[in-house]
């Protein structure tokens, strides 16, 4: 019987989402209008249960297996706090487990699908492999460094980072006292004179200490990331962010920053804020589009624009990069054993989204997949792929 769980930021969840299941049932749910709708969340949940039951009826399952899946899906939906999941979430149901994923934005409408793979087209940008970046969360109270992808993160804060600005302040005061007590510096009154000579005001002293703190922190972070080309997203208040940018040339540091006090943010909030600064999907897809167009122009064999050829190559792990049309769905069946494709214009029962299937198999084999308007794809085809061989 499926176990109910929430999707966390673990790589294993990504592997499960990309794996083949028999069946794989997907629901995308828009929750934001629930409280305004007639009947409220009760009517919404009833509608979702009916959609789930309808999808399971199209599966070639014994009554017992179908009932177990439906019961697990109903438990997950009944236990979901729809208001807390505003404006939308996804539910993924297989025989071994059922999981929910907050979307952060509402799907245009409720979507349900069943097949051998989950419907992941709406969240392709979360699933791309190797899209790493770093989050530098810096405040006077301390600095954190996270390594992240669009799906998960981990703390890699260097041990030699200053713990806080107060640590640097204490070090500055010790140094002033040491210099004041050197021969020829005079008495305690001399120490005061030396302090006034070096720092004309408390504000100047604070600025010097802040610059020193930032310099030490940035140097420690850059030593930790030496040779790593992944972009760095800074989360800091404006004054401190300006000092970080003035600490020296840092090519990996993104030009924009998240203007928030990081001490008030949990790691998941830091991650979500940093994601908002990453390039949108169409910009990240541009190099793939250029590569495919160049290969088509020279008639290279490592490019494919026929859907059957792309599906077979994706099954075999030969697709390096894939583009699919965001504004088109091709329903059909693909025999992953024999490689045959039957495409239909509509979903009559048992068919799945073949463009989604190509994307999911590509990602499962370590490739990349992007969704763009069909008009932007080479020769306006519904799918195009750069092959490994």
FIDRENRO-650405 format. One line per field, with one value per residue (C-alpha): residue number from 1; y, z, x. Coordinates in pm, 1 decimal. Each point is the difference from the previous one (the first is absolute). Layout:
<recs>
resi <- [NUM; ...]
py <- [Y; ...]
pz <- [Z; ...]
px <- [X; ...]
</recs>
This chain:
<recs>
resi <- [1; 2; 3; 4; 5; 6; 7; 8; 9; 10; 11; 12; 13; 14; 15; 16; 17; 18; 19; 20; 21; 22; 23; 24; 25; 26; 27; 28; 29; 30; 31; 32; 33; 34; 35; 36; 37; 38; 39; 40; 41; 42; 43; 44; 45; 46; 47; 48; 49; 50; 51; 52; 53; 54; 55; 56; 57; 58; 59; 60; 61; 62; 63; 64; 65; 66; 67; 68; 69; 70; 71; 72; 73; 74; 75; 76; 77; 78; 79; 80; 81; 82; 83; 84; 85; 86; 87; 88; 89; 90; 91; 92; 93; 94; 95; 96; 97; 98; 99; 100; 101; 102; 103; 104; 105; 106; 107; 108; 109; 110; 111; 112; 113; 114; 115; 116; 117; 118; 119; 120; 121; 122; 123; 124; 125; 126; 127; 128; 129; 130; 131; 132; 133; 134; 135; 136; 137; 138; 139; 140; 141; 142; 143; 144; 145; 146; 147; 148; 149; 150; 151; 152; 153; 154; 155; 156; 157; 158; 159; 160; 161; 162; 163; 164; 165; 166; 167; 168; 169; 170; 171; 172; 173; 174; 175; 176; 177; 178; 179; 180; 181; 182; 183; 184; 185; 186; 187; 188; 189; 190; 191; 192; 193; 194; 195; 196; 197; 198; 199; 200; 201; 202; 203; 204; 205; 206; 207; 208; 209; 210; 211; 212; 213; 214; 215; 216; 217; 218; 219; 220; 221; 222; 223; 224; 225; 226; 227; 228; 229; 230; 231; 232; 233; 234; 235; 236; 237; 238; 239; 240; 241; 242; 243; 244; 245; 246; 247; 248; 249; 250; 251; 252; 253; 254; 255; 256; 257; 258; 259; 260; 261; 262; 263; 264; 265; 266; 267; 268; 269; 270; 271; 272; 273; 274; 275; 276; 277; 278; 279; 280; 281; 282; 283; 284; 285; 286; 287; 288; 289; 290; 291; 292; 293; 294; 295; 296; 297; 298; 299; 300; 301; 302; 303; 304; 305; 306; 307; 308; 309; 310; 311; 312; 313; 314; 315; 316; 317; 318; 319; 320; 321; 322; 323; 324; 325; 326; 327; 328; 329; 330; 331; 332; 333; 334; 335; 336; 337; 338; 339; 340; 341; 342; 343; 344; 345; 346; 347; 348; 349; 350; 351; 352; 353; 354; 355; 356; 357; 358; 359; 360; 361; 362; 363; 364; 365; 366; 367; 368; 369; 370; 371; 372; 373; 374; 375; 376; 377; 378; 379; 380; 381; 382; 383; 384; 385; 386; 387; 388; 389]
py <- [0.0; 346.0; 202.4; 368.0; 251.3; 356.0; 57.5; 145.3; 136.7; -342.6; -139.5; -327.4; 176.1; 121.6; -355.3; -128.0; 269.3; -85.7; -377.8; -216.1; -112.6; -221.2; 216.5; 355.8; 229.6; 378.4; 277.2; 372.7; 197.3; 372.4; 77.7; 380.8; 34.1; -264.0; 230.5; 220.2; -289.7; -120.4; -296.6; 95.8; -263.0; -282.4; 36.5; 32.0; -322.0; -184.5; 118.0; -120.5; -340.7; -41.4; 95.6; -249.4; -278.9; 74.2; -22.1; -326.5; -152.5; 32.5; -204.8; -374.3; -93.1; -256.4; 139.9; -50.1; 194.9; 276.4; 28.3; 17.6; 283.8; 188.2; -35.5; 130.7; 293.9; 85.0; -7.9; 236.1; 239.9; -13.1; 77.4; 287.7; 351.8; 165.0; 352.5; -60.3; -132.7; 311.4; 68.1; -356.1; -341.0; -325.2; -351.6; -297.8; -346.2; -341.2; -337.4; 48.5; 352.8; 322.2; 342.0; 363.2; 288.6; 370.2; 181.8; 360.4; 102.7; -116.0; -221.9; 157.3; -269.6; -329.6; -265.1; -377.7; -260.3; -367.2; -189.2; -182.5; 325.6; 296.3; 312.9; 231.4; 253.0; 276.8; -34.8; -78.2; 302.5; -160.9; -328.9; 87.9; -181.1; 178.2; 346.8; 93.5; 337.3; 135.4; 214.9; 241.0; 120.0; 275.1; 222.3; 155.2; -292.8; -260.7; -147.4; -319.8; -160.9; -246.1; -214.4; -44.2; -120.6; 90.8; -294.0; -22.9; 162.5; -72.5; 210.2; 27.3; 295.5; 8.4; -55.3; 302.1; 252.0; 272.8; -96.2; 356.3; 366.6; 5.5; -247.6; 245.2; 289.4; -186.5; -66.9; 366.4; 106.9; -248.0; 132.2; 360.3; -91.0; -192.4; 291.8; 244.8; -205.8; -18.3; 195.2; 366.4; -8.5; 152.0; -76.0; -83.2; 359.2; -64.2; -292.7; 231.2; 243.7; -277.5; -112.2; 353.7; 38.4; -316.4; 37.6; 349.5; -117.2; -312.6; -16.5; -13.3; -272.4; -201.4; 35.6; -116.6; -300.3; -81.6; 15.0; -225.0; -247.7; -9.2; -33.6; -297.7; -160.6; 44.3; -130.8; -309.7; -65.4; 45.9; -238.5; -254.2; 46.7; 29.2; -123.3; -53.4; 187.9; -28.5; 339.2; 153.6; 168.5; 252.8; 44.0; 309.5; 343.0; 280.2; 155.7; -330.6; -110.3; 316.2; -76.6; -357.0; 133.7; 239.0; -277.6; -83.1; -153.6; -321.4; -130.8; -267.3; 248.9; 88.4; 372.7; 5.4; -99.9; -92.5; 303.6; -182.3; -53.6; -366.7; -58.0; 28.8; -266.4; -377.0; -197.4; -82.6; 370.1; 87.4; -260.3; 131.0; 359.0; -94.8; -189.7; 321.6; 147.8; -290.0; 40.0; -105.6; -322.6; 158.5; 156.8; -328.3; -180.9; 236.4; -194.5; -323.2; 168.2; 133.2; -344.0; -176.1; 261.7; -22.1; -378.3; 18.2; 252.3; -238.4; -312.5; -168.9; -342.0; 99.5; 197.7; -120.3; 173.0; -304.2; -92.8; -377.9; 36.0; 232.2; -237.3; -297.1; 198.4; 125.4; -355.9; -105.2; 294.0; 161.7; 340.3; 265.0; 299.6; 19.7; 276.0; -63.4; 222.4; 156.9; 71.7; -343.4; -344.8; -319.3; -283.2; -353.2; -315.1; -88.6; -357.0; 39.2; -362.0; -2.1; 372.7; 34.0; 322.2; 45.0; 366.7; 129.9; 344.1; -48.2; -205.3; -279.1; -228.0; -124.6; 247.6; 226.6; 326.3; -112.2; 330.8; -29.0; -361.6; 105.2; 271.6; -226.5; -281.4; 257.4; 136.8; -351.1; -72.9; 316.2; 223.5; 341.7; 89.5; 336.4; 107.1; 287.5; 127.8; -212.2; 307.2; 25.2; -360.1; -73.0; -41.3; 37.9; -369.8; -117.4; -140.7; 20.6; -173.8; 14.1; -358.1; -131.1; -242.8]
pz <- [0.0; -86.0; 284.0; 27.7; 25.8; -87.9; -261.9; 165.8; -143.4; -44.6; -315.1; 57.8; -56.2; -337.5; -93.0; 103.2; -200.4; -313.6; 31.4; -187.0; 198.4; -81.8; 25.0; 62.3; 83.6; 14.4; 120.5; -26.4; 225.4; 3.3; 363.0; 12.9; -115.9; 247.5; 273.5; -247.7; -179.1; 84.4; 233.3; 103.2; 50.5; 43.2; -357.7; -121.4; 171.1; -141.8; -349.3; 46.8; 126.4; -306.4; -231.7; 175.0; -24.1; -368.4; -78.6; 189.2; -190.9; -320.9; 147.6; -61.4; 368.7; 214.2; 215.7; 311.1; -137.1; -126.1; 341.8; 182.5; -226.8; 28.9; 380.6; 24.0; -226.4; 196.9; 327.8; -141.4; -131.7; 320.2; 208.6; -221.8; 138.2; -324.7; 141.9; 115.0; -346.1; -183.7; -282.8; -122.8; 53.5; -182.7; 116.8; -130.9; 63.0; -61.8; 163.1; 237.5; 121.9; -52.9; 36.4; -19.1; -126.1; 60.4; -330.3; 108.1; -279.2; -119.9; -307.0; -257.9; 83.0; 182.5; -200.9; 36.6; -190.0; 13.0; -176.7; 58.9; 102.4; 203.7; -183.6; 78.1; -283.0; 230.0; 229.4; -248.0; 122.6; 344.9; -125.7; -222.1; 113.8; 73.3; 23.5; 308.3; 169.5; 335.7; 252.6; 207.1; 290.6; 177.9; 294.4; 291.7; 208.4; -215.2; -346.9; -154.4; -329.5; -165.9; -306.6; -187.1; -304.1; -83.3; 209.0; 304.8; 198.9; 260.7; 235.0; -100.5; 222.6; 35.9; 348.4; -26.2; -51.6; 266.3; 217.5; 9.6; -21.4; 380.1; -35.7; -231.4; 234.3; 290.2; -212.9; -94.7; 363.9; 96.3; -275.8; 109.7; 358.4; -111.3; -206.1; 279.7; 248.2; -222.1; 126.3; -85.8; -29.0; 343.9; 272.9; -19.7; -100.2; -288.1; -109.1; -17.3; -203.6; -237.9; -43.3; -79.3; -242.1; -192.3; 10.2; 10.3; 99.3; 116.3; -345.9; -166.9; 238.6; -72.2; -375.2; 28.4; 205.4; -244.5; -297.6; 183.9; 81.6; -361.0; -134.9; 225.2; -79.5; -378.5; -4.8; 197.8; -233.1; -313.8; 132.6; 59.7; -353.5; -181.6; -357.5; 26.4; -281.6; 154.3; 53.8; 347.8; 120.0; 279.1; 268.1; 210.3; 96.4; -243.1; 203.1; 48.0; -359.6; -126.8; 210.1; -136.8; -354.6; 93.1; 138.4; -341.8; -337.0; 41.4; -339.0; 146.9; 217.8; -171.7; -64.1; 189.7; 361.6; 234.4; 221.3; 317.5; 344.9; -23.0; 376.5; -26.3; -271.2; 28.0; -246.3; -214.2; -15.4; -97.5; -274.5; -135.4; 3.8; -181.7; -267.9; -90.5; -124.5; -223.4; -376.6; -133.2; -193.4; -346.6; 70.9; 131.9; -305.2; -246.6; -24.2; -63.5; -273.2; -163.1; 15.8; -162.0; -273.1; -81.0; -30.4; -222.2; -218.7; -58.8; -17.5; 286.3; 108.0; 368.3; -28.0; -17.8; -72.8; -53.8; 315.7; -39.9; -45.1; 303.2; 220.7; -97.4; 60.7; 337.1; 103.5; -86.8; 188.7; -317.3; 30.2; 139.3; -34.5; -90.8; -92.2; 4.3; -99.0; 305.4; -189.3; -144.6; 133.5; -203.4; 153.5; -81.6; 104.2; -12.9; 30.9; 209.1; -78.2; -373.3; -71.7; -194.3; 23.2; -45.5; 7.8; 31.1; -14.9; 322.1; 317.7; -21.7; 274.2; 90.1; -216.7; 157.9; -90.1; -229.4; 21.4; 377.4; -30.0; -215.8; 249.5; 306.2; -158.8; -105.3; 353.8; 148.8; -214.0; 109.0; -292.1; 2.6; -118.6; -59.0; -98.8; -250.4; -227.5; -316.7; -211.7; 157.1; -69.2; -313.2; -304.7; 236.8; 89.4; 327.3; 126.3; -87.2; 161.1; 2.3; 28.2; 178.6; -283.9]
px <- [0.0; 141.6; 149.1; -88.5; 284.9; 95.1; 265.7; 308.0; 321.6; 159.2; 159.6; -181.5; -334.0; 120.4; 101.9; -343.2; -178.5; 199.1; -31.8; -250.6; -305.7; -297.5; -198.0; 121.8; -292.2; 41.0; -229.2; 79.0; -230.7; -75.2; -89.8; -13.6; -365.5; -121.0; -122.6; -186.0; -167.9; -349.5; 34.6; 353.1; 266.4; -252.8; -122.2; 357.0; 107.3; -299.6; 90.3; 360.4; -111.7; -222.2; 288.1; 226.6; -257.8; -60.9; 371.0; 38.9; -294.4; 204.3; 285.6; 28.7; -13.3; -171.7; -281.9; 214.8; 295.3; -227.5; -168.7; 334.9; 115.8; -328.5; -0.2; 357.3; -79.6; -313.2; 192.6; 258.1; -263.9; -206.0; 307.1; 109.7; -43.7; -108.3; 20.2; 359.1; 89.9; -123.3; 20.1; 58.5; 155.7; 65.3; -83.3; 198.1; -145.0; 161.5; -42.5; 291.8; -81.1; -192.2; 158.3; -103.1; 209.8; -85.2; 35.4; 51.7; -234.6; -339.6; -38.2; -234.8; -255.6; -29.9; 187.9; -13.9; 200.9; 93.4; 276.5; 325.3; 169.2; -121.3; -112.5; 292.5; -18.9; -131.5; 304.5; 279.9; 194.8; 25.9; 137.7; 293.9; 317.2; 322.5; -150.9; 194.2; 33.8; 110.3; -182.8; 209.8; -213.5; 190.7; -87.3; 183.4; -120.1; 170.1; 42.9; -134.5; 97.8; -237.5; 54.7; -327.7; -186.9; -358.4; -115.5; 226.5; 278.8; 266.0; 209.3; 367.8; 95.3; 382.5; 138.3; 230.5; -281.0; -25.7; -294.8; -132.5; 93.5; 36.2; 288.1; 178.0; -84.3; 160.0; 307.4; 26.9; -20.1; 270.3; 225.1; -54.2; 85.5; 309.5; 127.7; -74.1; 203.7; 307.7; 304.5; -27.4; -379.0; -50.2; -256.0; -370.0; -53.9; 237.4; -217.6; -298.8; 205.2; 107.3; -360.1; -112.3; 284.8; -90.9; -380.7; -141.5; -350.6; -185.6; -163.4; 340.7; 112.7; -316.9; 51.2; 360.6; -105.9; -282.1; 237.1; 246.0; -277.3; -118.5; 354.5; 72.7; -337.3; 24.6; 357.2; -102.0; -295.0; 207.4; 264.5; -276.3; -138.8; 334.2; -35.1; -377.3; -181.4; -348.2; -168.9; -21.8; -320.4; 50.9; -265.8; 72.5; -126.1; 97.7; 284.5; 174.3; -66.9; 168.0; 307.5; 14.6; 1.2; 277.3; 216.8; 145.1; -84.6; -202.1; -123.9; -229.2; -193.0; -329.7; -52.4; -330.6; -45.2; -285.9; -59.5; -102.7; 148.3; 107.0; -11.3; -378.8; -25.1; -2.7; 211.3; -304.1; -89.6; 357.5; -20.7; -330.2; 126.1; 319.9; -193.8; -181.2; 330.4; 102.1; -48.1; -343.3; -39.3; 8.4; 340.6; 138.6; -136.4; 170.0; 331.3; -193.7; -203.4; 317.1; 165.2; -295.8; -36.4; 371.7; -15.4; -307.3; 179.8; 291.7; -219.9; 185.6; -127.6; -8.8; -323.8; -360.0; -331.2; -226.0; -189.5; 38.6; 375.9; 21.1; -201.1; 216.9; 318.8; -131.5; -85.0; 355.3; 155.4; 134.8; -172.6; 233.2; -234.6; -367.7; -241.3; -374.8; -291.5; -162.9; -322.4; -64.8; -87.2; 36.1; -199.0; 98.8; 178.3; 367.7; 117.7; 315.1; 93.9; -57.6; 28.7; -324.3; -202.4; -373.9; -101.8; -355.5; -153.2; -197.8; 18.0; -256.2; 132.1; 345.9; 190.9; 260.2; 166.7; 283.0; 187.0; -0.8; 116.9; 295.8; 95.0; -23.7; 204.3; 260.8; 29.6; 10.3; 307.3; 180.2; -96.8; -164.3; -348.7; -165.3; -349.2; -38.4; -277.7; -11.9; 64.9; 347.5; 98.0; 207.8; -224.6; -300.1; 6.5; -158.8; 332.7; 369.5; 295.5; 378.6; 124.4; 308.1; 72.9]
</recs>
